[in-house]
């Protein structure tokens, strides 16, 4: 597992706290790997999900740090979404 994925899993779990996420979402970080987020929190995993969000490592890090709004990243083409758009919007609330 890459250092980028390891750091992202830790950051996502810190943001979500003990609540987890009501659904199954996957982040694909280009060239690094995938992170699955569900009721159990975040972990390195490339399983099926309700929604898959894909971005490069810099974009993903900017979103996690709060420097880039997930909606703005999507609108500018830096973040692609495949699957349940409502689930993606709910995930955006968790990341903010």
MARDRENDREN-215228 format. One record per atom (N, C-alpha, C, O, CB): residue in three letters; x, y, z. Coordinates in steps of 0.05 Angstrom, whole numbers, plus 5000, padded with zeros to 4 digits. Glycine has a CB too. Layout:
N
ALAXYZ/...
END
This chain:
96
UNK501749765000/UNK500050005000/UNK501850255000/UNK503850265014/UNK498150005025/UNK501150454984/UNK502750684982/UNK502450865006/UNK500550855021/UNK501950844956/UNK504451035010/UNK504351235032/UNK501951425029/UNK500751505049/UNK507051385034/UNK501351495004/UNK499051674999/UNK496451545009/UNK494851675022/UNK498851734969/UNK496051285003/UNK493651145011/UNK493651125042/UNK491551175054/UNK493550864998/UNK495851055054/UNK495951025083/UNK495251285097/UNK493651295116/UNK498750935092/UNK496351505087/UNK495851775099/UNK492951855094/UNK491651975112/UNK497751985087/UNK491851795071/UNK489051865064/UNK487151715081/UNK485151825091/UNK488551825035/UNK487651455086/UNK485851295103/UNK485851415131/UNK483651445143/UNK486850995104/UNK488151485142/UNK488251605169/UNK486751865170/UNK485351915189/UNK491251645177/UNK487152035150/UNK485852295149/UNK482752265147/UNK481252405160/UNK486852465126/UNK481852085130/UNK478952035127/UNK477751935153/UNK475552025161/UNK478451845104/UNK479051745166/UNK477951645191/UNK477851855212/UNK476051865229/UNK479651405201/UNK479852035213/UNK479852255232/UNK477552445226/UNK476252545245/UNK482552415231/UNK476952505201/UNK474752685194/UNK472052565201/UNK470252705210/UNK474852745164/UNK471752305197/UNK469152175201/UNK468652105231/UNK466352075239/UNK468951915185/UNK470752085246/UNK470452005274/UNK469351725277/UNK470051555260/UNK468552205289/UNK467651675296/UNK466551405301/UNK464051355284/UNK463051125284/UNK465851375330/UNK463051555270/UNK460551525256/UNK460651365230/UNK458651245222/UNK459551785249/UNK462951345217/UNK463051205192/UNK461451355171/UNK461051595173/UNK462050925194/UNK460651215150/UNK459151335128/UNK456851165121/UNK457150915119/UNK461051385103/UNK454551285118/UNK452051135112/UNK451851075083/UNK450451225068/UNK449551285122/UNK453250875073/UNK453350805045/UNK456050675040/UNK457650625059/UNK452851045027/UNK456650625015/UNK459250525007/UNK460350694985/UNK459150704963/UNK459150214999/UNK462650824990/UNK463850994970/UNK466750914967/UNK468050814985/UNK463651294978/UNK467850964943/UNK470650894937/UNK472051134925/UNK470951264907/UNK470850644919/UNK474351194935/UNK476151394923/UNK478351244909/UNK479651064920/UNK477351584945/UNK478651304884/UNK480951204868/UNK482851434864/UNK482251634852/UNK479951084840/UNK485251394876/UNK487351594873/UNK489251494851/UNK490651294854/UNK488951644900/UNK489151634828/UNK490651544805/UNK493551494811/UNK494951654822/UNK490451754783/UNK494451254803/UNK497251174807/UNK497951084835/UNK500251004840/UNK499051394800/UNK495951094854/UNK496551024881/UNK494950784891/UNK496050604904/UNK495951254899/UNK492250784885/UNK490550564895/UNK487750664901/UNK486950874892/UNK491750434919/UNK486350504917/UNK483550574923/UNK482950554953/UNK484250404968/UNK481650384908/UNK481050714962/UNK480150724990/UNK477150684990/UNK475650814975/UNK480950995004/UNK476250505006/UNK473350455009/UNK472450585036/UNK473750555056/UNK472750145009/UNK470150715035/UNK469050855058/UNK466250745062/UNK464550745044/UNK469051165055/UNK465650645087/UNK463050535093/UNK462450575123/UNK463850735136/UNK462750235085/UNK460550435133/UNK459850465162/UNK462150395181/UNK462150475204/UNK457450285168/UNK464050235171/UNK466350165187/UNK468650355185/UNK470750315198/UNK467349885179/UNK468350575170/UNK470450765166/UNK471850735139/UNK470650635121/UNK472550745189/UNK474350835138/UNK475850825113/UNK478050615115/UNK479250575136/UNK477051105107/UNK478650485092/UNK480750285091/UNK481650255062/UNK480150315043/UNK479850015103/UNK484050165058/UNK485050105031/UNK483549865021/UNK483749645032/UNK488150065031/UNK482049904999/UNK480449684989/UNK479449774961/UNK478850004957/UNK478049615008/UNK479249584943/UNK478249654916/UNK475749494909/UNK475349424886/UNK480449594895/UNK474049454929/UNK471549304925/UNK469449474912/UNK469849714907/UNK470449204952/UNK467149354904/UNK464949504892/UNK463849704912/UNK463949674936/UNK462749304883/UNK462849924901/UNK461750144917/UNK459350264903/UNK458950224879/UNK463850364923/UNK457650414918/UNK455350554907/UNK456250784889/UNK454950844869/UNK453550654929/UNK458450904896/UNK459551124881/UNK462651114882/UNK463751044902/UNK458551404892/UNK463851174859/UNK466751184857/UNK467651464849/UNK466651564829/UNK467850964837/UNK469451574864/UNK470551844858/UNK473451804851/UNK474951674865/UNK470152034883/UNK474251924829/UNK476951884819/UNK478352164816/UNK477152344805/UNK476951734792/UNK480752174827/UNK482352424825/UNK485252354827/UNK486052134835/UNK481452634847/UNK486952554820/UNK489852504824/UNK490552564853/UNK488852674868/UNK491552684805/UNK492852494861/UNK493652514890/UNK493552804899/UNK492752854922/UNK496452404894/UNK494452994883/UNK494453274891/UNK491653374896/UNK491153524916/UNK495853444870/UNK489753304878/UNK487053394881/UNK485753274906/UNK484453414922/UNK485353314856/UNK486253014910/UNK485152884934/UNK486153004960/UNK484653054978/UNK485852574933/UNK488753064960/UNK489953184984/UNK488853464989/UNK488253535012/UNK493053194981/UNK488453614968/UNK487253884971/UNK484453874982/UNK483654044998/UNK487254024944/UNK482853674973/UNK480153634984/UNK480353565013/UNK478853675029/UNK478653414968/UNK482053375021/UNK482253295049/UNK483153515067/UNK482253545090/UNK484253065051/UNK484953685057/UNK485953905073/UNK484054145074/UNK484454335089/UNK488654005063/UNK481854135059/UNK479954345059/UNK480654575040/UNK479354785041/UNK479554455086/UNK482754545024/UNK483554755006/UNK481954754980/UNK481854954965/UNK486554724999/UNK480654534974/UNK479054504950/UNK476354384956/UNK476254164968/UNK480554334928/UNK474254514949/UNK471554414954/UNK471054184934/UNK471554204910/UNK469454644950/UNK469953954944/UNK469453724927/UNK467653794903/UNK468153694881/UNK468253504942/UNK465653964907/UNK463854044885/UNK465354204864/UNK465054154840/UNK461454204896/UNK467054384873/UNK468654544855/UNK470654364839/UNK471054404815/UNK470254764870/UNK471754164853/UNK473553974839/UNK472053824817/UNK473153774796/UNK474853774860/UNK469553744823/UNK467953604803/UNK467353784780/UNK467553704757/UNK465353494816/UNK466454024786/UNK465654214765/UNK467954294747/UNK467454364723/UNK464454464778/UNK470354294757/UNK472654364740/UNK474054124728/UNK476054154714/UNK474654514757/UNK472853884732/UNK473953644719/UNK476353514734/UNK477553334723/UNK474853714692/UNK476953614757/UNK479153494772/UNK478353244788/UNK479953084796/UNK480253704792/UNK475653214791/UNK474552984806/UNK472352864788/UNK470453014780/UNK473453074834/UNK472552614783/UNK470352484767/UNK468752304786/UNK469752194805/UNK471452314744/UNK466152284780/UNK464252134797/UNK462851934779/UNK461752004758/UNK462252324811/UNK462851684788/UNK461451474774/UNK459651324793/UNK460551204812/UNK463551274760/UNK457051334788/UNK455151194805/UNK453151394818/UNK452351584805/UNK456651054827/UNK452351344842/UNK450251484856/UNK451151774864/UNK452651814883/UNK449451334881/UNK450151964848/UNK450952244853/UNK450052344881/UNK451352504893/UNK449752434831/UNK447752254890/UNK446752334917/UNK448652234938/UNK449152374958/UNK443952214921/UNK449751994935/UNK451651894954/UNK454252054953/UNK455452104974/UNK452351594948/UNK455052144929/UNK457352314927/UNK456952584941/UNK458852674955/UNK458052374897/UNK454552694939/UNK453952944953/UNK454052904984/UNK455053074998/UNK451253054945/UNK453052684993/UNK453052625021/UNK455952595031/UNK456652685053/UNK451452365027/UNK457652465015/UNK460452435021/UNK461852705022/UNK463652745039/UNK461852255001/UNK461052885005/UNK462253155005/UNK461853295032/UNK463553435041/UNK461053324983/UNK459553245044/UNK458953355071/UNK460853235092/UNK461553375111/UNK456153305079/UNK461552985089/UNK463352855108/UNK466152975106/UNK467653005125/UNK463352545104/UNK466953035081/UNK469653135076/UNK470053425083/UNK472353515087/UNK470353095047/UNK467853575085/UNK468153865090/UNK468853925119/UNK469154155127/UNK465554005083/
END
